[in-house]
Amino acid sequence: MPDRSDAPPTLPWVAAEPQALAARPYPPPPRPEPAWPAQATVLGAIGLQLLLPARLTIGPSWLIPGLEAALLIGMFAATPNQLEHEHPRRRRVALGLTAFVSAGNIFSLGALTHFLLHHSVSNGRELVISGVLIWLTNFLIFALWYWEIDRGGPGRRAAGHDGPPDFLFPQMSDDHIEPRDWRPRFIDYLYVSLTNNTAFSPTDTMPLSPMSKVVMGVQSVVSLLTLGLIVSRAVNIL
């Protein structure tokens, strides 16, 4: 019989590893972004502020919403139906309007808290409704903050000139999620605001930049005070 001691050893069969996916491109390809969802959100926030009692607003109940509406009209005139390029002036006005609405809402929260702590309360139903209006305004206005600050703003994202990301969405951390050219839209920021407003902390989307952490922290504190202090006190009064 032939000697097989010199024959090369046979190796067990090993399945070929699947070819690794290429990394998700960053920034994603440019894509126009409609402006109307953000404008409708500002209108909704202004409408909620108009429903607040006059004692919880600065001056007449129409003053702050009226100034906000004037800024919004200016944005309508300066902003095209779709954002395709960077608009520095539009973004400055948008950030100013967002900050203005936020300041008005925080003032209403402070006025309502002061009223609860230093005055006898006889109308608990009005307090519950006011707390809900402040909470809803907080939810809408911080969706605008996230939409405006992420990656340098919606104009830069639409043009494909994204800056460093301010938020880590789930789609950005898994290259298997389709489409591979995914980029966040306004609905994504609206959802981030909703979850942060209800959980008082990030859920599936993490803040990356110092600015995003500060903004999310402010929203969480306002929401916590609204639900934890004002609404609970008002319910106890009922």
C-alpha positions in Angstrom: 0.0 0.0 0.0 1.3 3.5 -0.8 2.6 5.6 2.2 0.3 8.5 2.8 2.3 10.1 5.7 3.6 12.8 3.3 0.1 13.8 2.1 -0.9 17.4 3.1 -3.4 17.6 5.9 -7.0 18.3 5.0 -8.6 21.3 6.6 -12.2 21.3 7.7 -14.7 23.2 5.5 -15.1 26.8 6.6 -18.0 28.9 5.3 -16.9 32.1 3.6 -17.5 35.2 5.6 -20.0 37.6 4.1 -18.5 40.7 2.6 -18.5 43.5 5.0 -20.8 46.4 4.2 -19.3 49.7 3.3 -19.7 52.4 5.9 -22.7 54.6 5.7 -21.8 57.7 3.7 -21.5 61.0 5.6 -22.8 63.5 4.8 -25.6 61.8 2.9 -26.5 63.0 -0.6 -28.3 66.4 -0.7 -32.1 66.4 -0.6 -34.5 69.3 -0.5 -36.5 69.7 2.7 -40.0 71.3 2.9 -40.3 74.3 5.2 -44.0 74.0 5.9 -43.8 71.4 8.8 -41.7 73.8 10.8 -43.9 76.8 10.0 -47.0 74.8 10.9 -45.3 73.9 14.2 -44.7 77.6 15.0 -48.3 78.4 14.2 -49.4 75.6 16.6 -47.2 77.0 19.4 -48.6 80.5 18.9 -52.1 79.2 19.0 -51.5 77.4 22.2 -50.0 80.6 23.8 -53.1 82.5 22.8 -55.2 80.1 24.9 -53.3 80.9 28.1 -54.9 83.1 30.7 -53.8 86.8 30.5 -52.3 86.6 34.1 -49.8 84.0 32.8 -48.4 86.1 29.9 -46.2 89.1 29.5 -48.6 92.1 29.0 -51.8 91.5 27.1 -52.4 87.9 26.1 -52.0 88.8 22.4 -48.7 90.7 22.7 -46.1 87.9 22.6 -48.1 85.8 20.0 -48.5 88.9 17.9 -44.8 89.6 17.8 -44.1 85.9 17.1 -46.6 86.0 14.2 -44.9 89.1 12.7 -41.6 87.2 12.7 -43.3 84.2 11.2 -44.7 86.3 8.4 -41.2 87.5 7.7 -40.0 83.9 7.5 -42.8 83.1 5.1 -41.6 85.9 2.8 -37.9 85.0 3.0 -38.2 81.2 2.8 -38.9 79.2 -0.3 -41.4 76.3 -0.2 -38.5 73.9 -0.1 -35.0 74.4 1.4 -32.4 73.5 -1.1 -29.5 75.7 -0.1 -28.1 77.5 2.9 -30.1 80.5 4.1 -28.1 82.2 6.8 -30.5 85.1 7.3 -33.5 82.8 7.4 -31.8 80.6 10.0 -30.9 83.6 12.2 -34.6 84.8 12.1 -35.8 81.2 12.8 -33.5 80.8 15.8 -34.6 84.2 17.1 -38.2 83.3 16.7 -37.7 79.9 18.4 -35.9 81.5 21.3 -38.6 84.1 21.6 -41.4 81.5 21.8 -39.3 79.4 24.3 -38.8 82.5 26.5 -42.5 83.2 26.5 -43.3 79.7 27.4 -40.8 79.6 30.3 -42.2 82.9 31.6 -45.7 81.3 31.6 -44.3 78.4 33.5 -42.7 80.6 36.1 -45.8 82.7 36.4 -48.0 79.7 36.9 -45.6 78.2 39.5 -45.5 81.5 41.4 -49.3 81.7 41.3 -49.6 78.2 42.7 -47.1 78.8 45.5 -48.1 82.3 46.7 -51.8 82.6 46.0 -54.9 80.7 47.1 -56.1 78.6 44.3 -59.8 78.4 43.5 -59.9 77.4 39.9 -58.1 74.0 39.6 -59.5 73.3 36.2 -57.9 76.4 34.7 -54.6 75.4 36.2 -54.7 71.9 34.7 -55.5 73.3 31.2 -52.7 75.9 31.6 -50.2 73.2 32.5 -51.2 71.1 29.5 -50.9 74.1 27.2 -47.4 74.9 28.5 -46.4 71.2 28.2 -47.6 71.0 24.6 -45.9 74.3 23.6 -42.7 72.9 25.1 -43.0 69.8 23.0 -43.6 71.8 19.7 -40.9 74.5 20.3 -38.1 72.1 21.1 -38.8 70.1 18.0 -37.9 73.3 16.2 -34.7 73.7 18.3 -33.5 70.3 17.3 -34.4 70.8 13.6 -32.5 74.1 13.5 -29.3 73.2 15.4 -28.6 69.7 14.0 -25.6 69.6 11.6 -25.7 73.4 11.0 -29.4 73.7 10.2 -31.9 72.5 7.6 -30.4 74.6 4.8 -26.9 73.0 5.2 -28.4 69.5 5.4 -30.6 70.1 2.3 -27.5 71.2 0.4 -25.4 68.2 1.5 -23.0 70.4 3.5 -23.8 68.8 6.8 -21.7 69.8 9.8 -20.8 67.4 12.5 -24.0 65.6 13.8 -25.5 66.9 17.0 -27.7 63.8 17.4 -27.0 60.1 17.0 -30.1 58.6 15.4 -30.5 54.8 15.4 -30.1 54.7 11.6 -26.7 56.3 11.9 -25.3 53.5 14.1 -26.3 50.5 12.0 -25.1 50.2 8.4 -27.7 47.4 7.7 -30.7 49.8 8.1 -32.1 51.0 4.8 -32.0 53.4 3.0 -28.3 53.8 3.3 -28.5 57.5 2.3 -31.0 58.2 5.1 -31.0 61.7 6.6 -33.3 63.0 9.4 -36.4 64.9 8.5 -38.6 67.2 10.6 -40.8 64.3 11.8 -37.6 62.7 13.4 -36.9 65.8 15.4 -40.6 66.0 16.4 -40.4 62.5 17.7 -37.1 63.2 19.6 -38.9 66.2 21.3 -41.9 64.1 22.2 -39.9 61.3 23.8 -37.7 63.8 25.7 -40.7 65.8 26.8 -42.4 62.6 28.3 -39.3 60.7 29.6 -37.3 63.7 30.8 -34.2 62.2 29.1 -33.1 60.9 25.7 -34.5 57.6 24.6 -33.4 56.1 21.2 -31.6 59.3 19.9 -28.6 60.5 21.8 -27.2 64.1 22.0 -23.6 64.4 20.8 -22.7 68.1 20.9 -22.7 70.4 24.0 -25.4 72.5 22.4 -27.8 69.6 21.9 -27.2 68.4 25.5 -28.0 71.9 26.9 -31.1 72.2 24.8 -32.4 68.7 25.7 -31.6 69.4 29.4 -33.6 72.6 29.3 -36.6 70.9 27.7 -36.5 68.1 30.3 -36.4 70.5 33.2 -39.4 72.5 31.9 -41.4 69.4 31.2 -40.6 67.9 34.6 -41.6 71.1 36.4 -44.8 71.3 34.4 -45.9 67.7 34.9 -44.4 67.1 38.3 -45.2 70.3 40.1 -47.9 72.3 38.5 -50.2 69.6 37.1 -49.9 67.5 40.2 -50.8 70.5 42.4 -53.7 71.4 40.2 -55.1 67.9 40.2 -54.9 67.9 44.0 -56.9 71.1 44.1 -59.7 69.6 42.0 
